Amino acid sequence: MENAENFEIAEDLRQSNEYGKYIERIGWRAVKFPHQDMQIFIRKLGPVRVAKLQRTSLSIPWKNVDNILTSEKVMMCTIEPLLAEIKEFGLNGYKTNKEPLLGTKTLRVNLRPKEEEIFNSFKKDCRYIIRKLRITNHKLQINDFDNFYDIWKKSAKRKRLWIPGINEYKSLIGCFGKNVFCLTIDNLAGALILLNKKTAFYYYAGATGEGTVKDLPYAVVWNAMLEAKKRGCQVWDFEGIYDARWPNKSWAGFSHFKKSFGGKEIEFPGSFTKWRWPF
């Protein structure tokens, strides 16, 4: 297991200014910590408030956290760090959650090497599929966001999955601005990529039944990696794979797909919650 902080990434996208703007568009408030580059998200649910502090690479400023939670009258706070001394959470009244909010394990590919070297790091079957797709004519488009949403919506319907509504989706794109791009192939498969501090996050992806049969998601990922590299990214983050510590069988299929691109597996400590009642 690689240390999350040591593998070429400074900060997760959930601590970016762009994500803070986005989450405020969908009903949360992003509260900045005094004198620290860190933000916590707070939302009112009926008569109470809940909070979440996600993926910060900095040490948790426990006193500042408590001050914010008290001033905001937060009933429940969940923290999902990149790194953690587990005993610190217990000492501060937090308990490990049975079900984390975010994926607790991810896969990262180094984009610094030359294109050929990155490609050769993929597993044999993955390389074969991408080579096979190169010799056929495919229509590749960058930033046709409406087209990607249509593909994603068809994919979700086929798999019986929930996806955000179109307005929330457009809010995400608008808030990330130049730090988001999407890539689609043949109107059958695509992905939406978010960028933060030279890391590309494979945030949303989908394919129609025909696109899946034709193995187009492999071409989507490879071409999206090349586009991210062209934009100065040094790390590709697959945004979650199966983790036996918190097993979810529905993650097995797409995790197998992601692992075909090689990379290094990164584990996170998990999710910790503190109930504050009475305040």
NURO-75142 format. One record per atom (N, C-alpha, C): residue in one letter; atom name; x, y, z negated. Coordinates in steps of 0.02 Angstrom, whole numbers, plus 50000, padded with zeros to 5 digits. Layout:
BEGIN
A_CA_X_Y_Z
...
% end
This chain:
BEGIN
M_N_50042_49940_50000
M_CA_50000_50000_50000
M_C_50044_50062_50000
E_N_50028_50110_50044
E_CA_50065_50172_50048
E_C_50034_50224_50001
N_N_50077_50263_49971
N_CA_50053_50319_49931
N_C_50020_50369_49977
A_N_49958_50390_49961
A_CA_49919_50434_50006
A_C_49955_50499_50018
E_N_49988_50526_49967
E_CA_50019_50591_49974
E_C_50083_50587_50016
N_N_50116_50528_50015
N_CA_50180_50521_50049
N_C_50173_50504_50123
F_N_50113_50485_50145
F_CA_50106_50468_50215
F_C_50082_50527_50257
E_N_50123_50575_50264
E_CA_50117_50628_50314
E_C_50049_50664_50313
I_N_50021_50674_50255
I_CA_49958_50711_50252
I_C_49959_50754_50189
A_N_49943_50816_50197
A_CA_49944_50862_50139
A_C_49877_50865_50104
E_N_49823_50863_50142
E_CA_49758_50874_50111
E_C_49703_50845_50154
D_N_49653_50817_50122
D_CA_49596_50789_50157
D_C_49552_50846_50184
L_N_49514_50832_50236
L_CA_49472_50883_50266
L_C_49419_50911_50219
R_N_49402_50873_50166
R_CA_49350_50896_50120
R_C_49373_50952_50074
Q_N_49439_50967_50076
Q_CA_49464_51024_50040
Q_C_49480_51082_50087
S_N_49459_51077_50150
S_CA_49471_51131_50198
S_C_49418_51185_50192
N_N_49436_51246_50214
N_CA_49388_51301_50214
N_C_49330_51286_50261
E_N_49345_51252_50317
E_CA_49293_51236_50365
E_C_49240_51189_50335
Y_N_49263_51139_50298
Y_CA_49216_51093_50267
Y_C_49175_51128_50213
G_N_49208_51174_50177
G_CA_49172_51213_50126
G_C_49115_51253_50157
K_N_49128_51283_50215
K_CA_49076_51321_50250
K_C_49019_51274_50272
Y_N_49039_51217_50298
Y_CA_48989_51169_50322
Y_C_48944_51145_50266
I_N_48973_51127_50210
I_CA_48933_51099_50156
I_C_48886_51151_50126
E_N_48905_51215_50132
E_CA_48859_51268_50109
E_C_48800_51275_50157
R_N_48812_51259_50221
R_CA_48757_51262_50270
R_C_48704_51208_50257
I_N_48724_51154_50223
I_CA_48677_51099_50213
I_C_48654_51094_50140
G_N_48659_51150_50104
G_CA_48626_51154_50039
G_C_48669_51151_49977
W_N_48736_51145_49985
W_CA_48781_51145_49928
W_C_48813_51213_49921
R_N_48848_51224_49865
R_CA_48890_51283_49857
R_C_48962_51260_49847
A_N_49008_51292_49882
A_CA_49079_51276_49874
A_C_49109_51327_49826
V_N_49131_51303_49768
V_CA_49159_51347_49717
V_C_49234_51338_49714
K_N_49271_51392_49726
K_CA_49344_51389_49725
K_C_49370_51392_49654
F_N_49423_51355_49641
F_CA_49455_51357_49575
F_C_49500_51419_49571
P_N_49501_51453_49515
P_CA_49544_51512_49508
P_C_49618_51492_49513
H_N_49655_51528_49555
H_CA_49727_51520_49562
H_C_49748_51452_49589
Q_N_49701_51415_49620
Q_CA_49719_51350_49648
Q_C_49682_51339_49714
D_N_49716_51305_49761
D_CA_49687_51291_49826
D_C_49645_51227_49820
M_N_49587_51234_49786
M_CA_49544_51177_49772
M_C_49472_51201_49769
Q_N_49426_51159_49791
Q_CA_49355_51178_49788
Q_C_49313_51120_49764
I_N_49260_51137_49728
I_CA_49212_51088_49703
I_C_49144_51106_49731
F_N_49104_51056_49748
F_CA_49039_51067_49779
F_C_48984_51057_49727
I_N_48937_51104_49725
I_CA_48883_51102_49675
I_C_48816_51108_49711
R_N_48768_51069_49689
R_CA_48701_51071_49720
R_C_48647_51067_49667
K_N_48595_51105_49676
K_CA_48538_51103_49631
K_C_48488_51052_49656
L_N_48470_51006_49612
L_CA_48420_50954_49628
L_C_48364_50961_49577
G_N_48311_50995_49597
G_CA_48256_51008_49550
G_C_48281_51052_49494
P_N_48270_51031_49432
P_CA_48290_51074_49375
P_C_48363_51065_49354
V_N_48400_51021_49387
V_CA_48469_51008_49366
V_C_48518_51021_49424
R_N_48583_51021_49407
R_CA_48635_51029_49457
R_C_48685_50971_49454
V_N_48709_50951_49512
V_CA_48761_50899_49515
V_C_48821_50928_49551
A_N_48880_50897_49542
A_CA_48941_50923_49572
A_C_48984_50865_49596
K_N_49027_50880_49646
K_CA_49075_50830_49668
K_C_49140_50865_49689
L_N_49195_50836_49667
L_CA_49262_50861_49683
L_C_49296_50805_49720
Q_N_49311_50816_49785
Q_CA_49332_50761_49827
Q_C_49400_50772_49860
R_N_49440_50719_49856
R_CA_49501_50712_49896
R_C_49552_50769_49889
T_N_49559_50796_49829
T_CA_49612_50845_49819
T_C_49677_50809_49806
S_N_49732_50835_49833
S_CA_49798_50805_49821
S_C_49831_50836_49760
L_N_49799_50887_49731
L_CA_49827_50920_49673
L_C_49806_50885_49608
S_N_49844_50896_49555
S_CA_49824_50870_49490
S_C_49758_50901_49469
I_N_49715_50862_49437
I_CA_49650_50888_49416
I_C_49659_50937_49358
P_N_49638_50999_49367
P_CA_49642_51048_49312
P_C_49581_51039_49266
W_N_49586_50994_49218
W_CA_49528_50973_49180
W_C_49493_51030_49145
K_N_49531_51077_49117
K_CA_49500_51133_49082
K_C_49460_51177_49130
N_N_49488_51189_49190
N_CA_49452_51229_49240
N_C_49389_51193_49263
V_N_49394_51127_49271
V_CA_49335_51088_49292
V_C_49280_51096_49240
D_N_49296_51087_49177
D_CA_49246_51092_49124
D_C_49216_51162_49120
N_N_49258_51213_49130
N_CA_49233_51282_49127
N_C_49182_51295_49183
I_N_49198_51269_49244
I_CA_49151_51278_49300
I_C_49086_51239_49288
L_N_49092_51178_49265
L_CA_49033_51137_49254
L_C_48988_51167_49199
T_N_49019_51195_49149
T_CA_48980_51226_49095
T_C_48946_51290_49119
S_N_48983_51332_49154
S_CA_48953_51395_49178
S_C_48898_51383_49229
E_N_48904_51329_49268
E_CA_48854_51313_49319
E_C_48798_51268_49293
K_N_48804_51246_49229
K_CA_48756_51201_49198
K_C_48746_51137_49239
V_N_48802_51107_49255
V_CA_48802_51045_49294
V_C_48790_50985_49248
M_N_48742_50943_49267
M_CA_48725_50884_49227
M_C_48771_50825_49242
M_N_48791_50817_49305
M_CA_48831_50759_49326
M_C_48885_50782_49374
C_N_48947_50759_49363
C_CA_49002_50776_49407
C_C_49038_50712_49429
T_N_49051_50706_49494
T_CA_49088_50650_49521
T_C_49153_50675_49552
I_N_49208_50641_49536
I_CA_49274_50659_49563
I_C_49301_50600_49601
E_N_49324_50612_49663
E_CA_49354_50561_49705
E_C_49422_50586_49729
P_N_49475_50571_49691
P_CA_49540_50600_49707
P_C_49579_50560_49759
L_N_49629_50592_49789
L_CA_49676_50556_49832
L_C_49722_50512_49789
L_N_49744_50541_49734
L_CA_49789_50507_49687
L_C_49762_50518_49616
A_N_49778_50472_49571
A_CA_49752_50482_49503
A_C_49789_50439_49453
E_N_49795_50465_49393
E_CA_49813_50425_49334
E_C_49746_50406_49303
I_N_49728_50343_49311
I_CA_49661_50320_49290
I_C_49645_50338_49218
K_N_49695_50332_49174
K_CA_49682_50344_49103
K_C_49661_50417_49091
E_N_49682_50464_49134
E_CA_49662_50534_49126
E_C_49587_50542_49131
F_N_49556_50503_49175
F_CA_49484_50509_49184
F_C_49447_50484_49121
G_N_49470_50429_49094
G_CA_49439_50404_49033
G_C_49447_50452_48975
L_N_49505_50483_48970
L_CA_49517_50531_48916
L_C_49474_50593_48923
N_N_49452_50607_48983
N_CA_49410_50666_48995
N_C_49336_50649_49005
G_N_49317_50588_48986
G_CA_49246_50569_48985
G_C_49218_50543_49050
Y_N_49261_50525_49098
Y_CA_49237_50500_49162
Y_C_49242_50424_49165
K_N_49192_50392_49196
K_CA_49191_50320_49204
K_C_49191_50301_49278
T_N_49221_50244_49293
T_CA_49224_50221_49363
T_C_49155_50203_49388
N_N_49139_50226_49449
N_CA_49074_50211_49480
N_C_49074_50143_49513
K_N_49017_50110_49512
K_CA_49010_50047_49548
K_C_49007_50058_49623
E_N_48980_50115_49644
E_CA_48974_50131_49715
E_C_49004_50200_49729
P_N_49064_50204_49759
P_CA_49094_50268_49776
P_C_49054_50305_49829
L_N_49061_50370_49830
L_CA_49027_50410_49881
L_C_49064_50405_49948
L_N_49130_50408_49946
L_CA_49172_50404_50005
L_C_49206_50336_50010
G_N_49230_50319_50069
G_CA_49268_50258_50077
G_C_49330_50259_50033
T_N_49346_50202_50003
T_CA_49401_50198_49955
T_C_49466_50173_49987
K_N_49463_50159_50052
K_CA_49522_50135_50088
K_C_49518_50161_50159
T_N_49575_50182_50187
T_CA_49575_50206_50255
T_C_49636_50179_50292
L_N_49639_50194_50356
L_CA_49693_50172_50399
L_C_49720_50232_50436
R_N_49786_50241_50434
R_CA_49818_50298_50466
R_C_49870_50276_50517
V_N_49869_50310_50574
V_CA_49917_50296_50628
V_C_49962_50357_50636
N_N_50026_50345_50641
N_CA_50075_50399_50650
N_C_50074_50422_50723
L_N_50059_50486_50734
L_CA_50057_50513_50802
L_C_50122_50548_50822
R_N_50172_50547_50779
R_CA_50234_50582_50794
R_C_50275_50550_50850
P_N_50278_50483_50853
P_CA_50319_50452_50906
P_C_50293_50468_50976
K_N_50331_50448_51027
K_CA_50311_50457_51096
K_C_50250_50414_51110
E_N_50212_50433_51162
E_CA_50150_50399_51180
E_C_50161_50324_51188
E_N_50214_50304_51223
E_CA_50226_50233_51235
E_C_50238_50195_51170
E_N_50274_50227_51123
E_CA_50288_50195_51060
E_C_50225_50186_51018
I_N_50182_50236_51019
I_CA_50118_50230_50983
I_C_50077_50173_51012
F_N_50073_50171_51079
F_CA_50035_50119_51113
F_C_50061_50049_51096
N_N_50127_50041_51096
N_CA_50157_49976_51082
N_C_50148_49954_51010
S_N_50128_50000_50966
S_CA_50115_49981_50896
S_C_50046_49950_50887
F_N_50003_49955_50938
F_CA_49937_49925_50935
F_C_49943_49849_50940
K_N_49892_49814_50917
K_CA_49892_49741_50922
K_C_49883_49720_50995
K_N_49903_49659_51009
K_CA_49906_49635_51078
K_C_49839_49640_51114
D_N_49786_49618_51082
D_CA_49720_49619_51114
D_C_49698_49691_51129
C_N_49714_49737_51084
C_CA_49697_49807_51094
C_C_49734_49835_51155
R_N_49798_49821_51160
R_CA_49837_49845_51217
R_C_49810_49817_51282
Y_N_49791_49753_51281
Y_CA_49764_49721_51341
Y_C_49700_49756_51364
I_N_49656_49769_51318
I_CA_49592_49801_51335
I_C_49603_49870_51364
I_N_49646_49909_51333
I_CA_49659_49977_51357
I_C_49690_49976_51426
R_N_49737_49930_51438
R_CA_49768_49924_51505
R_C_49716_49905_51556
K_N_49671_49859_51539
K_CA_49618_49838_51584
K_C_49572_49896_51602
L_N_49557_49938_51553
L_CA_49512_49995_51565
L_C_49546_50049_51607
R_N_49612_50052_51606
R_CA_49648_50103_51644
R_C_49639_50094_51720
I_N_49630_50032_51742
I_CA_49628_50019_51814
I_C_49558_50027_51844
T_N_49510_50044_51803
T_CA_49442_50057_51827
T_C_49427_50131_51820
N_N_49382_50155_51861
N_CA_49364_50226_51860
N_C_49314_50240_51804
H_N_49333_50288_51761
H_CA_49289_50308_51707
H_C_49286_50384_51703
K_N_49228_50409_51685
K_CA_49218_50481_51678
K_C_49231_50501_51606
L_N_49286_50536_51595
L_CA_49305_50557_51528
L_C_49291_50632_51520
Q_N_49256_50650_51467
Q_CA_49239_50721_51455
Q_C_49260_50742_51385
I_N_49285_50803_51381
I_CA_49304_50832_51317
I_C_49253_50886_51298
N_N_49229_50883_51237
N_CA_49186_50934_51207
N_C_49117_50942_51240
D_N_49090_50887_51266
D_CA_49019_50886_51284
D_C_48982_50862_51222
F_N_48973_50909_51175
F_CA_48946_50891_51109
F_C_48875_50864_51112
D_N_48835_50892_51157
D_CA_48765_50868_51163
D_C_48764_50796_51188
N_N_48807_50782_51236
N_CA_48810_50714_51264
N_C_48832_50664_51211
F_N_48882_50684_51171
F_CA_48904_50638_51118
F_C_48847_50625_51069
Y_N_48810_50677_51051
Y_CA_48756_50666_51002
Y_C_48705_50617_51029
D_N_48689_50622_51094
D_CA_48642_50575_51124
D_C_48668_50503_51120
I_N_48732_50494_51136
I_CA_48763_50428_51132
I_C_48761_50402_51060
W_N_48780_50445_51014
W_CA_48782_50427_50943
W_C_48713_50408_50918
K_N_48663_50446_50940
K_CA_48594_50433_50919
K_C_48570_50364_50945
K_N_48587_50347_51007
K_CA_48569_50282_51035
K_C_48604_50226_50998
S_N_48668_50238_50982
S_CA_48707_50189_50945
S_C_48677_50176_50876
A_N_48658_50229_50842
A_CA_48630_50223_50775
A_C_48562_50187_50777
K_N_48522_50202_50827
K_CA_48457_50170_50833
K_C_48465_50095_50845
R_N_48514_50078_50886
R_CA_48527_50007_50901
R_C_48549_49969_50839
K_N_48588_50003_50796
K_CA_48614_49971_50736
K_C_48572_49985_50673
R_N_48517_50023_50683
R_CA_48473_50041_50628
R_C_48510_50080_50573
L_N_48548_50129_50594
L_CA_48586_50172_50549
L_C_48558_50242_50549
W_N_48565_50277_50492
W_CA_48545_50347_50487
W_C_48602_50392_50511
I_N_48585_50445_50547
I_CA_48635_50496_50563
I_C_48604_50565_50548
P_N_48645_50616_50537
P_CA_48619_50683_50524
P_C_48578_50709_50583
G_N_48531_50754_50568
G_CA_48492_50785_50620
G_C_48534_50831_50663
I_N_48507_50851_50719
I_CA_48544_50891_50767
I_C_48567_50958_50739
N_N_48527_50989_50696
N_CA_48546_51054_50668
N_C_48606_51047_50621
E_N_48606_50995_50580
E_CA_48663_50982_50535
E_C_48725_50966_50575
Y_N_48717_50928_50627
Y_CA_48773_50911_50672
Y_C_48803_50973_50703
K_N_48760_51018_50728
K_CA_48784_51079_50759
K_C_48816_51126_50708
S_N_48792_51124_50645
S_CA_48823_51164_50592
S_C_48895_51141_50581
L_N_48906_51075_50581
L_CA_48973_51048_50572
L_C_49019_51073_50627
I_N_48997_51069_50688
I_CA_49037_51091_50745
I_C_49052_51166_50740
G_N_49000_51205_50724
G_CA_49009_51277_50719
G_C_49057_51297_50664
C_N_49055_51263_50608
C_CA_49099_51280_50551
C_C_49172_51261_50565
F_N_49183_51206_50600
F_CA_49252_51185_50614
F_C_49282_51221_50675
G_N_49240_51247_50719
G_CA_49265_51288_50774
G_C_49319_51255_50815
K_N_49379_51284_50816
K_CA_49434_51258_50857
K_C_49463_51194_50826
N_N_49442_51176_50766
N_CA_49468_51117_50732
N_C_49421_51057_50738
V_N_49384_51055_50792
V_CA_49342_50997_50807
V_C_49342_50986_50882
F_N_49342_50924_50903
F_CA_49331_50909_50974
F_C_49295_50842_50978
C_N_49262_50830_51034
C_CA_49232_50765_51045
C_C_49255_50739_51113
L_N_49252_50675_51122
L_CA_49272_50643_51184
L_C_49221_50590_51201
T_N_49197_50590_51263
T_CA_49149_50540_51285
T_C_49174_50507_51350
I_N_49153_50445_51361
I_CA_49171_50409_51421
I_C_49108_50379_51452
D_N_49096_50398_51515
D_CA_49041_50370_51555
D_C_48972_50378_51523
N_N_48965_50426_51478
N_CA_48901_50435_51443
N_C_48880_50372_51405
L_N_48930_50330_51388
L_CA_48915_50266_51355
L_C_48950_50259_51287
A_N_49002_50297_51275
A_CA_49038_50291_51212
A_C_49073_50357_51197
G_N_49083_50372_51133
G_CA_49116_50434_51116
G_C_49134_50439_51043
A_N_49168_50493_51025
A_CA_49187_50505_50956
A_C_49194_50579_50944
L_N_49182_50599_50882
L_CA_49191_50668_50859
L_C_49250_50669_50811
I_N_49298_50713_50823
I_CA_49360_50715_50784
I_C_49366_50782_50749
L_N_49379_50781_50684
L_CA_49390_50841_50645
L_C_49465_50847_50630
L_N_49492_50908_50633
L_CA_49563_50919_50623
L_C_49575_50961_50561
N_N_49625_50941_50522
N_CA_49644_50980_50464
N_C_49718_50968_50448
K_N_49757_51021_50448
K_CA_49828_51018_50430
K_C_49865_50961_50465
K_N_49860_50962_50532
K_CA_49896_50915_50575
K_C_49874_50842_50568
T_N_49815_50833_50540
T_CA_49785_50766_50536
T_C_49719_50766_50573
A_N_49709_50714_50615
A_CA_49647_50706_50652
A_C_49605_50653_50618
F_N_49543_50670_50601
F_CA_49498_50624_50566
F_C_49445_50598_50615
Y_N_49442_50532_50622
Y_CA_49393_50498_50665
Y_C_49326_50498_50628
Y_N_49290_50554_50635
Y_CA_49234_50568_50589
Y_C_49169_50533_50609
Y_N_49148_50540_50671
Y_CA_49088_50507_50696
Y_C_49105_50471_50761
A_N_49073_50414_50773
A_CA_49084_50377_50835
A_C_49023_50335_50851
G_N_49013_50321_50915
G_CA_48957_50280_50934
G_C_48963_50256_51006
A_N_48926_50204_51022
A_CA_48926_50177_51090
A_C_48859_50143_51103
T_N_48836_50146_51164
T_CA_48776_50111_51184
T_C_48793_50036_51189
G_N_48743_49995_51198
G_CA_48755_49924_51206
G_C_48800_49910_51266
E_N_48787_49945_51321
E_CA_48828_49936_51381
E_C_48900_49959_51369
G_N_48908_50015_51334
G_CA_48975_50040_51319
G_C_49014_49991_51276
T_N_48979_49959_51229
T_CA_49013_49910_51186
T_C_49035_49849_51226
V_N_48991_49824_51270
V_CA_49008_49766_51311
V_C_49069_49780_51355
K_N_49074_49842_51378
K_CA_49130_49862_51421
K_C_49193_49881_51382
D_N_49190_49875_51316
D_CA_49247_49891_51272
D_C_49269_49964_51275
L_N_49223_50008_51291
L_CA_49240_50079_51299
L_C_49263_50113_51234
P_N_49239_50090_51175
P_CA_49265_50122_51114
P_C_49341_50119_51107
Y_N_49373_50068_51135
Y_CA_49446_50065_51133
Y_C_49477_50123_51173
A_N_49449_50135_51231
A_CA_49473_50191_51272
A_C_49458_50258_51239
V_N_49402_50263_51206
V_CA_49385_50325_51170
V_C_49437_50341_51117
V_N_49453_50292_51075
V_CA_49502_50304_51022
V_C_49570_50321_51051
W_N_49593_50284_51100
W_CA_49660_50297_51128
W_C_49664_50367_51159
N_N_49614_50385_51198
N_CA_49615_50451_51229
N_C_49606_50507_51178
A_N_49567_50493_51125
A_CA_49559_50543_51072
A_C_49625_50552_51034
M_N_49662_50497_51024
M_CA_49727_50503_50992
M_C_49774_50547_51034
L_N_49774_50537_51100
L_CA_49816_50576_51144
L_C_49796_50650_51142
E_N_49731_50663_51139
E_CA_49707_50732_51136
E_C_49728_50764_51070
A_N_49722_50726_51015
A_CA_49742_50752_50950
A_C_49817_50766_50948
K_N_49856_50722_50977
K_CA_49929_50732_50981
K_C_49945_50795_51020
K_N_49909_50805_51076
K_CA_49919_50864_51117
K_C_49904_50928_51078
R_N_49857_50923_51030
R_CA_49838_50981_50990
R_C_49882_50990_50928
G_N_49935_50951_50924
G_CA_49983_50960_50870
G_C_49974_50916_50809
C_N_49928_50868_50813
C_CA_49917_50824_50755
C_C_49973_50772_50750
Q_N_49990_50755_50689
Q_CA_50044_50707_50676
Q_C_50018_50642_50645
V_N_49956_50644_50622
V_CA_49926_50585_50589
V_C_49854_50576_50615
W_N_49836_50513_50626
W_CA_49767_50495_50644
W_C_49738_50456_50585
D_N_49682_50479_50559
D_CA_49649_50447_50502
D_C_49582_50418_50525
F_N_49574_50352_50515
F_CA_49513_50318_50538
F_C_49453_50328_50491
E_N_49461_50366_50437
E_CA_49404_50384_50394
E_C_49367_50324_50365
G_N_49404_50275_50341
G_CA_49372_50221_50305
G_C_49375_50153_50337
I_N_49396_50103_50299
I_CA_49393_50033_50320
I_C_49370_49991_50260
Y_N_49357_49927_50272
Y_CA_49332_49882_50220
Y_C_49382_49878_50162
D_N_49355_49880_50101
D_CA_49395_49876_50041
D_C_49366_49821_49996
A_N_49406_49769_49983
A_CA_49382_49712_49943
A_C_49367_49732_49871
R_N_49393_49789_49848
R_CA_49378_49811_49780
R_C_49305_49832_49773
W_N_49278_49861_49826
W_CA_49208_49880_49829
W_C_49180_49851_49895
P_N_49168_49786_49897
P_CA_49150_49752_49959
P_C_49084_49774_49989
N_N_49086_49789_50053
N_CA_49027_49806_50092
N_C_49032_49770_50158
K_N_48995_49716_50166
K_CA_49002_49673_50225
K_C_48988_49710_50290
S_N_48947_49762_50287
S_CA_48931_49798_50348
S_C_48991_49836_50376
W_N_49044_49843_50335
W_CA_49105_49878_50357
W_C_49154_49832_50392
A_N_49142_49766_50389
A_CA_49191_49718_50415
A_C_49202_49724_50490
G_N_49148_49731_50529
G_CA_49154_49734_50601
G_C_49195_49793_50626
F_N_49176_49854_50605
F_CA_49213_49911_50631
F_C_49282_49916_50601
S_N_49292_49886_50542
S_CA_49359_49885_50513
S_C_49406_49841_50555
H_N_49381_49785_50580
H_CA_49420_49742_50624
H_C_49440_49781_50687
F_N_49393_49819_50714
F_CA_49407_49861_50773
F_C_49461_49912_50758
K_N_49456_49947_50703
K_CA_49505_49999_50685
K_C_49574_49969_50674
K_N_49577_49910_50642
K_CA_49641_49880_50627
K_C_49678_49856_50690
S_N_49643_49850_50746
S_CA_49676_49830_50808
S_C_49724_49884_50833
F_N_49718_49945_50805
F_CA_49762_50001_50824
F_C_49822_50006_50777
G_N_49834_49955_50737
G_CA_49892_49955_50693
G_C_49883_50006_50637
G_N_49937_50042_50621
G_CA_49934_50093_50569
G_C_49949_50065_50500
K_N_49941_50108_50450
K_CA_49954_50091_50381
K_C_49891_50100_50339
E_N_49878_50051_50297
E_CA_49820_50054_50254
E_C_49836_50096_50192
I_N_49789_50140_50174
I_CA_49796_50184_50116
I_C_49738_50171_50069
E_N_49752_50159_50006
E_CA_49699_50149_49956
E_C_49692_50211_49913
F_N_49631_50228_49896
F_CA_49616_50282_49849
F_C_49592_50252_49783
P_N_49597_50289_49729
P_CA_49581_50262_49662
P_C_49508_50244_49652
G_N_49463_50275_49691
G_CA_49392_50263_49681
G_C_49355_50325_49660
S_N_49297_50315_49630
S_CA_49252_50370_49613
S_C_49238_50369_49538
F_N_49240_50428_49507
F_CA_49231_50434_49435
F_C_49177_50486_49419
T_N_49133_50468_49373
T_CA_49076_50513_49357
T_C_49072_50526_49282
K_N_49053_50588_49267
K_CA_49041_50608_49198
K_C_48972_50639_49193
W_N_48933_50615_49145
W_CA_48867_50643_49132
W_C_48873_50694_49075
R_N_48844_50751_49085
R_CA_48850_50805_49036
R_C_48779_50825_49013
W_N_48752_50786_48969
W_CA_48685_50801_48943
W_C_48681_50786_48869
P_N_48664_50833_48826
P_CA_48650_50903_48845
P_C_48714_50939_48867
F_N_48704_50998_48899
F_CA_48761_51033_48928
F_C_48811_51052_48873
% end
